[in-house]
């Protein structure tokens, strides 16, 4: 069978990613990897590509390359798309996120953070280091707790499966509000004020866009239980930095686990916090590594390549991005 379709991969594949992509697309297209190739070969590969598989987009393709992109599909390996320079891309290029591609390792990270804070592991560790042996302050069970998940896509669903195994009750906040199996309550973002007061754990797994930026601020935090746990594995800017810090400082029974930060090295060149989060005993942090397991890059690459395969076969493409949500 002669391969006439072409897929350009703009990033350097690591940790089994190349094998995953090649195996998935072997019978459908010729795959051309652009990392390290000359300008002429690179330009020819992009010009002839039916689909482009990218990770950071802006970091991998120049402004001119983006503007001249003629592929029908730009498929991302990343789950988030807020970094995409939509204004530079031709209108005819469809963009697809890698929804669910990193879900399982991220869900495990969410559960680990929830358990650590529910069991007061950071707080008790800090007390022990100061010579304080506190056996009076109770920790919490997740059995019977309400876990509200903002964004019920791949990450949200994978997290819900793990929480349900511990007996937690799931309240999902989705775009449509359509009922879901094994979910006690489903609501839309318009009903967020009704969801927050009942949440023992709030998991933020939404995409960052014009609607969700600053979604959780001082008012929303005040609506929550004074001993609630907030976990953010999505994008930091969904939660207002100053509001969260002040709420944590003034409400020591409230706690937060953050895997994402407002100033990260990838976008800003360095990591920094404007407020002194790490002086607070009710904060647990990790450096945006919730998806970073040994096998996750290959798994995410295969997941993204499978969506490219759907496109090449003429099947409906999953997780298409509505540009209007990011350009408002």
Number of C-alpha atoms within 10 A of each C-alpha: 5 8 10 9 15 22 27 24 24 22 19 14 18 11 13 16 19 19 14 22 24 18 12 20 19 13 13 20 22 17 21 19 18 20 13 10 11 9 10 8 12 18 15 10 20 25 16 15 24 22 27 27 24 22 26 17 23 16 14 17 17 12 15 10 17 19 15 15 24 21 20 16 24 25 26 26 26 22 22 19 23 15 15 18 14 18 12 16 20 14 11 11 15 18 22 24 21 26 22 20 24 26 23 22 20 27 25 18 21 29 16 14 25 25 18 16 25 21 16 19 16 15 17 17 14 13 14 11 9 9 9 11 11 11 8 6 7 10 13 12 13 20 13 13 19 21 26 29 27 25 21 23 20 20 28 26 21 20 26 26 15 16 24 18 11 13 14 22 23 25 25 29 26 21 16 10 16 12 13 13 7 12 14 13 17 22 20 17 19 12 12 16 13 14 24 20 16 18 24 24 27 23 26 26 26 24 20 21 20 15 13 16 17 17 17 19 17 18 11 15 21 15 15 22 16 17 15 23 25 25 26 23 24 26 23 20 18 23 23 17 20 13 18 20 19 13 17 21 19 10 14 14 14 21 26 24 22 22 23 20 22 17 16 16 11 10 10 10 9 9 13 13 12 10 12 10 19 11 9 14 20 22 22 21 16 14 12 15 13 23 21 13 11 11 13 20 23 21 19 25 29 24 21 28 25 20 24 30 21 14 18 21 11 9 11 11 19 17 16 16 13 11 16 10 13 19 12 8
